Amino acid sequence: MSTGADAVDAAIAQGVDLDGTPIPPAMLALYNKVMELEAGRQRSGVKNTMRSRIVRIGAKHIPQAELNNMLVEAGFAPLTEKEIAFYYGD
């Protein structure tokens, strides 16, 4: 079994899950439609996109205070109250 984002992207492109089972066509169609919309969305800048990804993914793996400190130390804006409530709220 493969892991990581590259493995997931490769599996989606092949239309199969990581365990080799086929992904239903309706699921693939919806995924592709949403990804096309995202690809066409205006970006606010590379650093903003980087920060958004760091927060979205980091919140799954890193405690709030630690992630906040890491953001600030790297020169990014600290976590906002809205982000804290969304990613760390009960």
N, C-alpha and C positions, 0 to 999 in steps of 0.2 A: 504494500500500500504506500502510495506517495503522500507527501505532506507539503504544506506551504502553499502560498498564493499561486505560484507558477504551476503546481500540480493541479490545483483547482481550475485555473484558466484552461489548461490543456484538456482536462476532462470535459469541461463545458464545451469546448470547441469540438470534441469528439462525440458529444451527446451522451456521455456515460458518467456515472457517479464514480467516486474513487474506488469502490468495490467492484466496478465493472458492469453494474446493472444499468440498463438504459434509463435516461432521463425522459420522462413523458414529453412529447412534442409541445403540449400546451405550456408546460413549465419553461421550456427552452424559448418558446416564442415570446412569452411575457418578459423573461429575463432580457432577451435581446432587444425588445422594444424599449425597456427602461434604460438599458445601457446606451442605446442610440440617443435617447433624450439627454442623458447625462453627458455624452460626448459632445453634444451641441450646445451645452450650457456655457455661458460666459463665465470665465474664471476671474477671480479677484487678485490673482497673483500666485506665484509658486510658493512663496513663504507662507501665505495664508492657507493654501492647500496642504502644505506640509504640516502645519500646526493642526489643522482639522483632522488629518489622518492620525497624527500622534495622539491627539486627545481621544478620538473615537476608538482607536485600537488600544492605546495605552491604558485607558480606563478599565479595560477587561483584565489587565494583567498587573497593574501597578496601583498601590494604594494612593488615595487622593492627595495627601500631603506630599508624598514622594514625587508623584507626577507633577504637581504644581511647582515644587522646587526644581525639578529637572527642566521644566519649561522656562522658568525664570533664568536659571543658570545658563541655558543655551541661548538666551536673548529673545525668547518668545514672550508674548503676553501671558500673564498667569491665567489660571482657570477662572471663568466667569461664574457668577452665582447660578446662571441658567445652566451652564455645563455641569456644575456640581450637582444641581438638583436632578438633571436628566440622567447623568451617568452614575452618580453615587447615591442618589436619593432612594428611599425605601419604597 
